[in-house]
Amino acid sequence: MTQGSGRIAPRRGLFGWCLYDWANSAFPTVITTFVFSAYFTKAIAADEISGTAQWGIAISLSGLFVALLSPFLGAIADHGGRRKPWVFVLTLLCVVASALLWLARP
């Protein structure tokens, strides 16, 4: 782990981060777990059993991807200093990826 600078974050920034994290937690819980997984297994996949298996594999691979890349991306973010551009770009990427879910058709 890296050493922090010892500074205390201002309350406004901390509150803003808490709101961002709170809002961002609802999306994976509702959309990824309940809404889109049900749509994928029932409407997109050939049958519900293979759809459930495919969904499980996709979620497992994405979790592995996050586990492998998080230490490296965290080190880059810690070393870079400026975090808001990262938050903005990655949030924009998530918005675009979420919008592309609309294009998923049976």
Secondary structure as a PSIPRED ss2 file (coil, helix, strand):
# PSIPRED VFORMAT (PSIPRED V4.0)

   1 M C   1.000  0.000  0.000
   2 T C   1.000  0.000  0.000
   3 Q C   1.000  0.000  0.000
   4 G C   1.000  0.000  0.000
   5 S C   1.000  0.000  0.000
   6 G C   1.000  0.000  0.000
   7 R C   1.000  0.000  0.000
   8 I C   1.000  0.000  0.000
   9 A C   1.000  0.000  0.000
  10 P C   1.000  0.000  0.000
  11 R H   0.000  1.000  0.000
  12 R H   0.000  1.000  0.000
  13 G H   0.000  1.000  0.000
  14 L H   0.000  1.000  0.000
  15 F H   0.000  1.000  0.000
  16 G H   0.000  1.000  0.000
  17 W H   0.000  1.000  0.000
  18 C H   0.000  1.000  0.000
  19 L H   0.000  1.000  0.000
  20 Y H   0.000  1.000  0.000
  21 D H   0.000  1.000  0.000
  22 W H   0.000  1.000  0.000
  23 A H   0.000  1.000  0.000
  24 N H   0.000  1.000  0.000
  25 S H   0.000  1.000  0.000
  26 A H   0.000  1.000  0.000
  27 F H   0.000  1.000  0.000
  28 P H   0.000  1.000  0.000
  29 T H   0.000  1.000  0.000
  30 V H   0.000  1.000  0.000
  31 I H   0.000  1.000  0.000
  32 T H   0.000  1.000  0.000
  33 T H   0.000  1.000  0.000
  34 F H   0.000  1.000  0.000
  35 V H   0.000  1.000  0.000
  36 F H   0.000  1.000  0.000
  37 S H   0.000  1.000  0.000
  38 A H   0.000  1.000  0.000
  39 Y H   0.000  1.000  0.000
  40 F H   0.000  1.000  0.000
  41 T H   0.000  1.000  0.000
  42 K H   0.000  1.000  0.000
  43 A H   0.000  1.000  0.000
  44 I H   0.000  1.000  0.000
  45 A C   1.000  0.000  0.000
  46 A C   1.000  0.000  0.000
  47 D C   1.000  0.000  0.000
  48 E H   0.000  1.000  0.000
  49 I H   0.000  1.000  0.000
  50 S H   0.000  1.000  0.000
  51 G H   0.000  1.000  0.000
  52 T H   0.000  1.000  0.000
  53 A H   0.000  1.000  0.000
  54 Q H   0.000  1.000  0.000
  55 W H   0.000  1.000  0.000
  56 G H   0.000  1.000  0.000
  57 I H   0.000  1.000  0.000
  58 A H   0.000  1.000  0.000
  59 I H   0.000  1.000  0.000
  60 S H   0.000  1.000  0.000
  61 L H   0.000  1.000  0.000
  62 S H   0.000  1.000  0.000
  63 G H   0.000  1.000  0.000
  64 L H   0.000  1.000  0.000
  65 F H   0.000  1.000  0.000
  66 V H   0.000  1.000  0.000
  67 A H   0.000  1.000  0.000
  68 L H   0.000  1.000  0.000
  69 L H   0.000  1.000  0.000
  70 S H   0.000  1.000  0.000
  71 P H   0.000  1.000  0.000
  72 F H   0.000  1.000  0.000
  73 L H   0.000  1.000  0.000
  74 G H   0.000  1.000  0.000
  75 A H   0.000  1.000  0.000
  76 I H   0.000  1.000  0.000
  77 A H   0.000  1.000  0.000
  78 D H   0.000  1.000  0.000
  79 H H   0.000  1.000  0.000
  80 G H   0.000  1.000  0.000
  81 G C   1.000  0.000  0.000
  82 R C   1.000  0.000  0.000
  83 R C   1.000  0.000  0.000
  84 K H   0.000  1.000  0.000
  85 P H   0.000  1.000  0.000
  86 W H   0.000  1.000  0.000
  87 V H   0.000  1.000  0.000
  88 F H   0.000  1.000  0.000
  89 V H   0.000  1.000  0.000
  90 L H   0.000  1.000  0.000
  91 T H   0.000  1.000  0.000
  92 L H   0.000  1.000  0.000
  93 L H   0.000  1.000  0.000
  94 C H   0.000  1.000  0.000
  95 V H   0.000  1.000  0.000
  96 V H   0.000  1.000  0.000
  97 A H   0.000  1.000  0.000
  98 S H   0.000  1.000  0.000
  99 A H   0.000  1.000  0.000
 100 L H   0.000  1.000  0.000
 101 L H   0.000  1.000  0.000
 102 W H   0.000  1.000  0.000
 103 L H   0.000  1.000  0.000
 104 A C   1.000  0.000  0.000
 105 R C   1.000  0.000  0.000
 106 P C   1.000  0.000  0.000
